[in-house]
Amino acid sequence: MMLLLKRIYRPLIFAPALFLITLACIFAFARTISAQNRPPQTVNIVNNQPFPVRMPIRLRGANLSGDARRTANGQAIQADGGDAIFVADLPASAGVNYRLQNGSPKAATKLFVLSPTENGVSLSFAGVELGRMSWQILHRDSKPEELKGVPYSTKDDFSQKFQPLPLKFEKVSEGAVFDVWRGAASKNGLQLTVELRAFHEGFLDINSEFKNVGAEKIENAYAAVLTRWQQPQAIERTVGYDNRITPLGENDWTNFRVGESRNWYVQHGVDWIRTKFAGNTTAALMHDFSQSFTVHQEAKGKRPARWVGANIPQIGYEAQTAGNDIYSLTEIARSNLRSYAERLEDNRLMPKGESISFTSRFVFSKTPLTDEQVDNACPEWIVTVTGL
């Protein structure tokens, strides 16, 4: 089977040893062959960017047979249901033919290691300990100031109030490309499920589901997920905040929607955070642009019944640093401005039984990554190919 993929995205991330790109506009043509008689498949991936790239790729509907899978040059491939996932390594402005076949891959060093700890996980890359991660659910009634339709900042010293959820991570699968860990915990009728995909070559995808399993009050509420990353000594940190790059100091906060116009109030917030550690090891945390959920409003006066967005167009992200620790805030239900009331219903949780999902990716490198490289990797950095 032959599949031609052409992708064009905004420029992404590259480094001497580790490259990341975002690819879009995927055009696929595929011919279906029974899995039992399927010959090796060849996928041609074209990098239209003027620099090399390296990142995980998901091929949907690959339906590879056999227990061991690899490319023709020995690159490991891991099945995920009917999909195939591998780390693509592409030269600048060129294409590579990946022949997907059965067979044992070449032995490779597991650079990134994730281990469960009490209430969280620890991270290690290329023999360097990169600290621990834990999570908290923030949930309360909206404050009177948040119900007035005027600017209100949720900025706080989260380091003084952090109480980790009792998340116990268990390994649910392992493979030649990545291992999967999963944990879940609840508070006040809200459940957080975290799936960690630890790619051995230096990527970590954090897939989170925030679900209302028992909270009766869904109006006039504030809800967020707080992630604490207890880092070792950081040499340097910078943050990309709504396409603006600034240093992130040792005891610092992001803008929390304070800006020169009302439009700041509905922005995404933190796009990415870059941390450089001793010995040139670098970690880049990048947030996705997950859409918020929608709310049905009954007819009122001359206005017919309708659906509107909840809180803000995308899930909002903020951050705080406290010494060596980073607190990443993912805001789900929060206030907004009166001027957006016709399009967005603020201070709103999902109805019971419904959920919202969001994803972040860590990229780890043994060599420094620049702000430009990390910034070019946002906003889209997940590649899924359909049509095999």
Buried (B, 14 or more C-beta within 10 A) or exposed (E): BEBBBBBEBBBBBBBEEBBBBBBEEBEBEBEEEEEEEBEEBBBEBBBBBEBBBBBBBBBBBBBBEEEEBBBEEEBBBBBBEEBBBBBBBBEEEEBBEBEBBEEEBEEBEEBBBBEBEEBBBBBBBBEBEBBBBBBBBBBEEBBEEBBEBEBBEBBBEBBEEBEBBEBBBEBEEEBBBBBBBBBBBBBBBBBBBBBBBBBBBBBBBBBBBBBBEEBEEBEBBBBBBBBBBBBBEBEEBBBBBBEEBEEBEEEBBBBBBEBEEBEBBBBBBBBBBBBBBEEEBBBBBBBBBBBBBEBEEEEEEEEEEEEBBBBBBBBBBBBBBBEBBBBBBBBBBBBBBEEBEEEBBBBBBBEEEEBBBBBBBBBBBBEBBBBEBBBBBBBBBBBEBEBB
